[in-house]
């Protein structure tokens, strides 16, 4: 496939899979705690593996051309700044974590469903950026293999977006009392991914010198989301083995995708 076609498919698939996962609310009567643990554990494993193979390792490899033995600097700095970016979002965006029953950000009159949607929207931002940065770096290199690798990342993120979409819409149905509204909230939470993917694409493709920093930034933001949101919301204390196997399976799936396509 042409690089442009792969870019369009990759950016589209991350939103489509979130929507398909959200649509599971029409087929299940109620939220399953075990399914939620498995879904979020799986999503965590995908994001951890994607952060390492698709973002940090390419960041270090690219930085090696300029920094030599100090190639870890852009990766380390970008990684930390990515986490700080999520801390900032937590402070300025009002949101509610259903898994931990905690509210963060400024106090507003927004409804609980909206705040729950915003919580998911926040951690969808680094996923969109990661895909955009990967395709932007591929566009600047012009190598077909780079586009295939970026598409592998997008497919991996898309796969984890499916159960993640379900993990949003199913509990949302209990809050809103409506399958249609729950599906809409889940789908809307995924809209930010293609938006930030497009922004990330143009940043990485135009600011080539910043690519190692941007890739590590996306990795740091994704790991922050896993540690602060996905794993706590998975309630692994109630179903530890189920959640842990979800993480391991997700990690292996993303690792296979990246190695096979990268």
N, C-alpha and C positions, 0 to 999 in steps of 0.2 A: 504493500500500500504506500501511497504518497505520504510524506511527512505531515502535510497539512491535514489530510484525511485522518491520520492517526491522532493528530492533536485534537481535532473536532470530536472524534469518537471518545477519546480519553476524557476530555473535559465534560462531555455529555453524560458518560456512563456513571460518573460519581453521583450526579443528581438523580438519574433514572433509577439507580439501585436503591437510593434512599426512599424514593417514592414507592417502589415496589415493596420494600420492607414495611413501609407505613401501611400499605394496603392490607397487610395481614390482619389488621383490626377488623376487617369485614368477615374473616373466616374463623376467628377465635372469640369465644364468649367472654373470657376474662383473662387478666394478666396472670401468668404463671411465674412464680418466684424462681423456680428451677430453670425455666426457659430464659428468664431475664439474666440470671447468673451466667448461664452458658453463653448467651448472646454477647453480653458485655465482656466476658472473659475472652471470647473469640476475637472480638473487635480489638481488645487490648493487645493480644498476641500479634495480630496483623500490623498494628501501628508500631509496636516495638521493633519488629523485623524490618518494616519499611524504613523506619528511622535509621537503622544500622546499615542495611545493604543498599537502599536506594538513595539515601541522603548523606549520612556521615562519611561512609567510605568514599563515595564520589567527591565529596567536599575535600577530604584529605588528599585524594589523588590529584584533583585539580590544583590545590594549593601547593603541591609538591613542586610544580613547575616554577613557582615564584619564591616560595619560602624554603625550599629544600628540606633540611632536617627539622625545620620548625613548622612543617606543614600542619601540625596539630593546632596551631594558634587560631586560624580562622574557624576551624571546627569547634574548638573549645569556647571561643568568644561568642560565635554565632549561636551555639547551643544554649548558653546561659542567657543571652539576650532574648532568645525565643521564649524561654520560661518567664522572663521578666515581662515580656509582652502580654502573656496570658494573665499574669498578676495584675497588670494595668487594666485589662479588660474586666477582670473580676471586680475591680474597684469601681469602674465607671458604668457597668451594665448591670441593671437589676435582674436577678435571676434566682431560680429556686431549684434545688436538687431533690428530686423525689426519693432517690435511694437513701439519702442520709437525712432527709427532712430538714434541710438547712437552707436558709435564705441568705444571699450575699448581694453586695452592691448597695447603691443608695436606695432608701425607702421611697417607694412611689405608690401610686394608686392603681398600678397595673394589676390585672387579675392573675390568679395563680396559674391558670393554663398558659397565659402569655409568658410569665416568668419561667415556667418549666420549658417552654419552647426556646426562650432566649438562652437558657443554660446549655441546651444542645447546640444552638446556633453558635455559641462561643467556641465550642471545641470542634465545630465543623470548619471554622476559619483556617486553622493550620493545615487541615487535610486538603482544602482547596489550594492553599499556597504551595504545598508540597508538590502537588500535581502540576501546577502552573510553572513552578521553578524548574521542575524536571523537563518539561516540554520546552521551556525557554532556553535551557542549556543545550538541549538537543538541536533546537533551531539555529543557535549560534555556531554549533560545531558542524551542522549539516550532515552528520554521519547517520545512515539508516539504522545502525545498531543502537544509537542513542535514542532514537524515536521508539524503537521496539522496547528498549528498557523502560522508557518513560511510560509507554502504554502498559507495560507489566505492572508498574507502580499504580497506575490509574485503575487497572483491573483489580488489583489487590485492595485498594481503598474502596472500590465499588463493592467488592465481595463483603467487606466488613460493614459497609453502609447498609446492606440488606438487613442483617439482624439488628443493627443499630436503629434503623428506621422503625422496626417492630418494637424495640425497647422504648421508643418514644411514644408511639401511637397507642400501644396497649394500656399502659398506665394512664395515658391522657383520656382514654375513654371513660375510666372511672371518675375522673375529675370533671369532665365536660358532660357526661351522660349521653354523648352522641358519637356514633361511629364516624359519621361524616366530618364532624369537627375535629375529632382525634386524627383522622387521616390528613385533613388540611393542615393542622399544626405540624404533623410530622413532615409533610411534604415541604411546607414553607421553611422549616428549620434547615432543609438541605439546599435552599436556593442560594445561600451565601457561598457554597462550594464552587459552583461554576463562575460566580462573580469574582471571587478571590483567585481562582485559578487563572482567569484571564488577566487579572492585575499582575499576578506572579509571573505569568508568561512574558508579558512586556517588560517587566523589571529585569528578569534574568536574561532575556534576549538582547536588551539594549545596554544594560550595565554589566558587561561580560566580566569585568574585573571583580565584581561583587558576588559572582556565582558561588564560590566556596562558602562565603559568609551566609548567603541566602539559603543554601541547601541545609547548612547546619542550624540556621535560625528555625526553619520549618521542623527539623528533627527535634530541637529543644522544645518547641511549642507542642508537638505531638506527644512527647514523653511526659511533659507537664500535665497534659490532659489525661493521659493514662493513669498517672500517679494520683492526681487530685480528684478526678471525676469518675472515670470508668470503673476502676477497681473498687473504690468505696461504694459506688452505686450498685455494683454487682452483688454486694452483701455476701462476700465470700466466707464470712464467719459462719453463715448459716449452711452453706453448701460448698465447703472448701475444695473437695476433690473435683466436683463438677466445674467450678470456676477455674481451678488450676489447669484441668485438662482442656478447657476452652481456650485458655491463654496459650498452652503448648500447641494445640492443633492450629490455632490461628497463626502462630509464629512459623510453624512448619509450612503451612500453605503459602505464606508470603515469601518465605525463604526459597521454596521451590520455584515459585513464579519468577522471582528476581534472578535466580541463578540460571533458570532455563531460558529466560528471555533476555537477560543482561549479558 
